[in-house]
Amino acid sequence: MAGNQDQFEIKFRLTDGSDIGPKSFPAATSIATLKESVLAQWPKDKENGPKTIKDLKLINAGKILENNRTVGECQSPLCDTPDTVTTMHVVVQHPATEKEKKAANKATQNKCMCVIL
């Protein structure tokens, strides 16, 4: 069983329900490396795909995974059973452009307030 804990079968579920994988990763693989793998295998026909790993969020067991953590650190106890494939959800979140930031800032500045004395 020790061999199974050194390798994890992971598939990545995209927001449209399609999958990338499954693929086997060592427990010492960083989340950033997983994101690079997803980025390399991203379907070319999908619109609004990620451009960098900063555009991707990986979610496992309801938690957003941090780039500096490893696969072994992020696994839930339910994933340690042999012959299982872990599904990680992939969310694409593009960084806001300067135009969007200015629009959001302007929207908060234009609020009016009423004071009743």
Order of alpha helices (4+ residues) and beta strands (2+ residues): alpha-beta-beta-alpha-beta-beta-alpha-beta-alpha
